[in-house]
Amino acid sequence: MRDSSLPDLGVGLIGTGFMGRAHALAFHNARTTFELPVNLKLAALADADAARAEQCARSWGFDRSHNDWKQLISDPSVKLVAITTPNHLHFPMAMAAVEAGKAVYCEKPLAVSLEQTRAMHDAAKAAGVVTRVGYNYQHNPMIGLARQMIESRDL
């Protein structure tokens, strides 16, 4: 559900695997759960396989597809880059997005080394861009219940 009084925020998603699909669904449905200050617009989807990128973009509601993640980062309609690729690709993708002045939402683990993670943090801070890591179960009620059960020795 789109609120025409709010600005659009173009989301670019890199990766079409399981997590890519999960993120696409979450971005598409976020307004049903949260009051957002923007309309999340599914602007672009990237995957190295051009046919898969096009098929997933169409199926998941994205405006366009790219077969190169660098094209997605260069896409002027993309303001937020969501990275759901294999872990070793997070660093170059996030660094390129930060350099382009785009917000970054990256799946965990953020990088494959502490040095890469520090470089990502420092670059984002210097560029003044917003970054987030997906800890989506951190506040899930089932985690709290499991914690309670463990602490009470019921589990």
N, C-alpha and C positions, 0 to 999 in steps of 0.2 A: 504494500500500500504506500503510494507516493504522496508526500505532502508538498503541494506546489508552492507553499510559502517558504520552504527551506531550500538552501542551496544544495546542488548535487556534489557529491564527492566520488570521483571516478576511481573505481577499484580495478587494478590490474592483477591478475592471478597467474603465477608461474607454476606450472605443474598440473598434470591431469590424473594423477594416481588417486588412491583412496583419500589421502589428506586433501588433495586438490578439490575433489568432489565434496568432502565434508566442509571445507571452507566456503566453497561456492554456495552450498545450501545455507550455511550460517549467514553469509553476507546477504543473501536473498531474503532470508526470513528474520533478520535482526530486528526490524521494526515491529514485528509481532510480539516481541518480548521486551524490548527496551524503547524508551523515549530517546530518540537520537536528535542531535542538533543539525543533522544533514540527512539528505537522501543518499543512501549508498547505491550508486549506479554501477552495474557490472559492465565496465567499459571494454576490457580486453582480457584475453586469455592466451597464454603462450605455452607451447610444448614443442620439442624438437621434431616431433612427427606432425607434419603439416595437416595431414588428413585427420588425425586424432584431435589436434587443436581446433580445427574447424568444426568437427562433429560435436565435440564437448562444448565449445562456445555456443553453438546453436542449441544444443540440448539443455544447457545450464542457464541460458538467458543472457549471455554476454553479447555486446554489440559487434565485436570483431575478434578475429584470432590472428596470432602471429606464430611463425615457426622458429622464431629466434627471440630469446628473452631480452636481448638488447633492443630489439624493435619495440617491445612492450614498454621498456623503461623510457625510451625516446618518445613514446606516444603522448602527445600533449593532453589527451583526455584522461590519462592516468595520473592521479595525484597520490594514491596509496598503492604500494607494491606489496602484495602478499606472496610470500615464498614458501612453497610446499614441495620442494624438490629433494632429491637425496642430499644428505647432510654436507657432503664435500662441496656442493655447489652454493651453499648458503652465503659463504663469505664473498665470493666475487659478485654475486647478484646483489647482495645488500650494499656492498661498497659502491657499486655502480649506481644504485638507486639513490643512496645518500648523496653521492657526487652530483646527481641530477636534481637534488633538492626535493626528492619525493619522500613521503612518510613510508616507513617499512614495518610490516607485520610479518615476523619470521617464525616458522615452526621451530620447535626444539629438536635437538640441541641447536643452539644458535650457531655454533661453529665447531670445528674439529680440534681446536686447541685454545688454550687460554690466551695465547698471543693474538690469534685472530679475533677472539672475542673482545679483547682490549682495544685492538685497532678499530673494530667496528664501533665500539662505544665512543672512542675518542673522535672518530670521524663524524659520527652523528651529532655529538655534542658541539663540535666546531662548526658544523653546518647548520645547527639549530633546527634539525628535523626531528619529528616525533618518531619514536620506534617502540615496538612492543614485541614480546615473545608470547607464544600461545601456551599458557598454563590453564587450559580450559576446565580442568577438573579440580582446581585448587579450592573452589568454594562450592563444589557440588555436594548436596546433602548426603549422598551415599558415602562420601569420604568422611564426613563428620560422624556418621553412624558407625562406620568401620572403626574409626578412632575410638569412639565411645566403647564399642564392643571389645576392642583390644585392651583398653585401660581398665575395664571392669572384669577382665579375664573371661568374658563370655565367648571369646574367639581366640 
